Structures are given as C-alpha cells and as structure tokens.
C-alpha cells in the first residue's frame, strides 16, 4: 500500500507555509487523523484540478490546526481497503471525515460507504444520484464556462475536444457545452471528439496526447482549437504546443491558469478548488455537518474564464483578428451572460 503523507505532498507541490506544519498536519497514526484524504488514483501531479484541491485541503489543515492524513491508492481495490480500515479505526466519539478526492470512486462510495458510525462523515468529489447516509458530495457546474470557451473559440476553423475516457459525467457535460457554444458561432466549422482510453487510465497518458496532437497537426494547415478534458494527460497537449514552433494550434488551459505551460494558451477555464475545499472543510469543522449536495458555478465565482497575460507577448500573430489585444476579452464580455444562463445548477 502506498501512503503519501502531507509533508511529502507539500514538497512535491512546492507548497509553502509559515511555522511548523508537521505538528498540525501529521498524526502519529494516520487512522486517527481528523480528516483522511484518499486521493484519486491518477490525481496528484496533474498541475490542475487535483493539485488545486490538495492545496485547499492543506491550507485548511494549516489554518485550523486540523490533523490530516493523505493516502494514495494504486487502484480501486487498494482504495476500498483504505476505506474499510478507516471505517473500523475511526468509529468513536470524535468527529472524523473521509474525503474521497475523485469522481471515479462513485461505485466504491455506493458499495463501501454504508453503515457509517455517528461520528463519521464522507465527502465525495462530484458524485451524482442518491448517495448513502452521511455521505456528502459537491459538484462544479462546467456547462456555463465550457459553453463560453466554445463561443470564444469561434474564430478557429477546426476544434477538437480531447476526453480522457467515455462515461465520465463531469467530462461529458463540459464537452457537450463546449460543442454547443462552438458550433453556434463558428459558422459550421469542423468539430471532432477524441478519446484517449476506455477507462480512467486516460487521465494519466500525457505521451499519448502528445502523439495525438502531432497527428492532428499533420492532418491540416488550418488554425485549430483544443479543448482538453483529460486531467494529467493534458500536460502532453501543453508540451506539444510549447515545443512545436510552427503549429497553428491554440489550447484552452484547464482547471488552473495554464498560460505558463504554453504560449498557445489564450485563456484558461479556471476552477477555484482551493476555495471549494477550504469552505466545505471549514463548514464540517465548525458544525460537524455537511449538506448532502452542494453545486458551484460561474454565479458563485468558483469557475470562470481567465485570459492569459502572456499570449500576446510571446506569440507571433498568424490571424488578422488576433491583432486586437482585446479580441479575447471582447468575446468574453459578449457571451458571458449568455454562458451563465446555460449553467445547470
């Protein structure tokens, strides 16, 4: 079993903190931690959603002095073992919270998070449908921001959606919304959807996405816009667009401001996971309770489109309409309210 403690994660994520983090974050026995986090199998190190969520959890621990334990399972079976151990070891009188940091645990939650003790609660990322008693979930509504990204990509004659795998409700919602915005305003331009794998391994295949981008680039000389929905695999897309000097490819940054990863990123769809996790964990810390389901969107300021400050500084303009330095801002302002109206909250 691979166990990754907070002080290791802080080093890997280059997190900084004042004072001694070890005293507040590392319990002598991980099962006694007030908050135990089971990471997504392909989660940490994605430079996006998962890393931002971990920063929010660590910030909460440092700010409140709450003991945290971070577990990194190799597969679903190992995650199930961690959950069952937590259920046995944390039952008692003190409040205990288990955070399952990935929507890929949905079936695991339904099968193994039943029969919780009175002091136990589970917080599950982006779940759908009915969940067991004392299990809470939250979701980030991406339909508005993804639709807005599609509207803003309208000037490119080709667009490609890259999905990690089929059947992920969160990814499918974003892909559908982007496609709707793009096709509405692009004047019938070409749109293709590419899928990396049949399962969640598609979230950790940056080399495959790099090769996919090379194939897309070789197939056409038109400007093309990439909308990446593949977690850590997105890094292969940024890498290709960064290394290929003469590519006509633009890439939407995903989850965090990705302008530093490539000068082909004109804007990013940014999710403030730090705010979400710190808010929910603080609510649990202060009340011992969590709402069964909480939904965030553009209306809450949790997700939005953020322009790259570096795009015009580092890129040679190859399309006349990019010459206006307010081109992206103007599209954002034009379609923002329309996008918010598209949110499915």
N, C-alpha and C positions, 0 to 999 in steps of 0.2 A: 504493500500500500504506500503510495506516495503522499506525503504530508508536507505542505508548504506553509511555513509559519509566517506571520506578519512581517517580521524583521527581514526575511528573505525577500518578500514581495516588495517591501519598501525599497530595497536595493535595486531590484530588477526594474521597477517602475520609476526609479530615480525620484522617489518622494522625499521631501524634506520636512522635518518637524523640529520645533523648539523643545528642549528638555529631554528627559529620558522616556522614550516610547516603550522600552522593554517592561518597565514597571506596570504600565497600564494596559498593554496590549497582549502580553504573553502570559497565559496562566500556566501554573505548574503542570496541570493535566488538562489537555485540550478539551476533554468532555465536560469539564467544569466551567468552561467559558460561558459568559452570559449570552454571547452571540457567536454561533458557529456557522461558518460560511462554507458551503460546498460549491466550488467553482464549476462553471460549465466545462465540459470535457475538453473542448477546443477553445476555451475562453481566454485566459490570461495571455498577454503579449500581442493582442490584436491591434494595438495602437488606436483603439476606438471604444466601442460600447462597453465591453467587459472591463477594460482597464479604467475607464472613467467611473464605472460602478464601484470597482475596488477602491479607488481613491476616495469616493464618497463614504464608503464603509470605514476606511482607515481614519479619515478626518473625523467621523463621528466618534470612533474609539478614543482618539487623542483628545478631542474636545470634552468628552464626558467622563473619561477615565474608565470606560467600559472594557472589560476583558473580551478579547476577540480571539477566535481560532479559525484558521483558514485551511481547508482541505482541498486537495486537487486530485480527484479520482482519474484513473486511466481509462475507465469505461463505465457503462451503466451498472454493471454488476458490482463494481467497487463502490459506486455511489450508493447503491442500495445497502451495502454493508455498513457504510458510514451513517446512513440514516437510521438503520436499526440499532446500531450502537448508541447513537445519540438518544434515541427514544428510551433505551434501557437506562442509560447512565445519567440523564438529566432530569428524570422524573423526581419530583420532590416538592419543596415549598418555595424555592426562589425562582423568579421568572427566567425562563430560558427561551431563546429564539433561534430557530434554524432557518438560515437563508439559503434557498436553492437558486443559484445565480444562473439560470438558463431556461429558456422555454423548451429545450429538448428534454427536460425532466417531467414533462406533463404526465406521461403514463406512469412514471415512477411515483409521482405525487399521489395519484389516484389509488395506487395499489399499496403503498407503504407508508402513507402519512395519515392513516386512520387510527382511531383509538388513542389519541394524544392525552396525556395527563393534564390536569387543570392548570399546571404552571407552564405548559409547553405551547408554543405557537410556531407556525411555519409561515415564512414569507417566500413566495414563489414568483419568479420573473415571468411576466407576460403570459399568464395562463388564460384559458378560455373555458366556457361551460361551467358546470357545477363542480365544486371542489369539496373535499372532506371538511368536516367541522374543525374549527380552529386553524384552518389554512386560509391565508390571505394572499391576494395577488394584486399586481398593478400592471398597467399596460401603457405604452406610449403610442398615441394615435399618430401614425405617419402619413395618413391619407392626404392631409392638407399640405404638409411640407413637400411630400413627394409629387403631388399634383403641381405645386408651384415650381419645383425643379424641372418638371416636364414642360411647363409653359416657358420657362427661361431657356430651355434647350431648343426652342423652335427654329432658330436660325441655322442649325446643323441639318444637312440633308439626310443624314443617317443617324440613328440612335440604337444603342444596344443595352439591354438590361442583362446583367450577369448575376444569376442566382446561385447560391451555394448548393441547394437541393430542392426538390419538389415537396410540396405538402407542408411547408412552414407557414403558418397563418400570418405571422408578422411580415415575412418577406413577400408573400403573395399580395397582401394588402398594399404594400408600398409599390410593388411592381405594377399592379393594376392602376393605381392612382397616377404614377408617372406616365404610363402609357396613355391614359386619358388626357392629361394635360398636353403631352407632346403631340398626339395626333390631332387634337382640336385646333392647334395653332401652327402646325408645321406645314400645312398645305399638302398633305398626302405623302410626306416623306417616309422613307423606309424605317421600320422598327423591327428589331429581332430580339428574341429572348434566348439566352444561352444558359444552360445549367451545368454545373461542374461535376456533381455526383448524385447518386441515388439516396444518400443518407447524409448525416451531419458531418462526415469526413470532408464534405465540400467546404466547410468553414476553415479548413487548415490545409489548403492546396495552393499556396502562392506561386509555386513553379508552374502549375497547370494554367493558372490565369495569365501568367507571363507569356506562355506559349500561345494561349488563346488570343491575346492581344496582337501578337505577331501575325497570326493568321488573319485576323480581322483587318489589320493594317495592310497586309499584302493584297487583300481582295479588292480594294477600292482606293481611289485617289481623292474621294470626296471628304469633306470635313465630317467627323463623326463624334457623337457624344456618348460617353459611357456612364451608365448609372449602376454602380456596384452594390450588390446586396449579398456579400459573401464573407463577412467577418474578417478574420485574419488573412483570407485569400485575397482580399482587396489590395494587400501590400504588393502582390505581383503586378497588379494593374498600375499602381503608382510607380513602381520600379520601371516598368516598360516605358511609360510615358515620360519618365525622367531621363532615361538613357537614350531614347531614340530622338535624336535632334530634329529630324525632318518629318516626324509624324504629324498628321493633321488631326490628332486626337485630343479631345477635351474630356476631362473626368470630373464628375461630381464627387467632392470629398464626402465621406460618410461618417456620421456619428460624432466626430470631432472636427475642428478646423484643420484640414489636411493641406493647407496651402504650402506648408514647409516640405511636404513629401514630393511635390512635383510642381513645376511652373505651368503645367497644363490644367491645373485646378482653378477655374474661375470663381467658384463658390462651393461651399460645403453645406450639407444638411446636418446641423449640429444638434445633438441631444444632450441636455444638461443632466446626465445621470448622477453626478455628484450631488446636485440639489435634491433629486428624487430620493436617493438612498438616505442622505442625511436627514431629510424631512420625515420619512417613514420610520426610520430607526429612532429618531427623537420622539415621535409620537408613541411608539411602543415603550420606550424607556420611561416616559412621563406618565403614561396611563395603563400600561400593561395590555393594551388592546390595539387592534388594527381593523380598519374597515375591510369587509370581505373582498371588495374590489375597488381600486382607485384608477381612474383614467386621466392621463395628462395629454395636452396637445399644444398647438400654437397659441390658443387662447390663454394658456397658463404661462407662456414664456418658457416652457420646458424644451420645445423643439422649434427650430427656425432655420432659415437660410442665412448664412453668413458669407459676405463677399471676401474674396482673397485680396489682401493688401499688396501682394507680390505679383499678381498676374500681369499687370501692365509694365512692371519694372523689368521682368525677366523674359518676356516672350516677344518674338517677332510677329507683328500683326500680319496675318495672311488673308483676312476677310475685311472688306471695307467697313462693314458695320461695327467691327470691334474698335475702330479708330476713336469712337466716342468713349471717353473714360467713364462715362455714366451709363454705358449700354446695359450692363447687368443690373445696376441699381434701378434704372428706369423700368425694366421688365419686372423686377421685384415689386416696385411700387404699383405698377399697373395691375398685377394679378394677385396681390397679397390678400385682399378682402375676398376675392373670389375663391382663393385657396382655403381660407379659414371657413368659408361656408361649406366646403367639401368635407370638413372633418366629421368623422363618425364617432362622436363622443357619446 
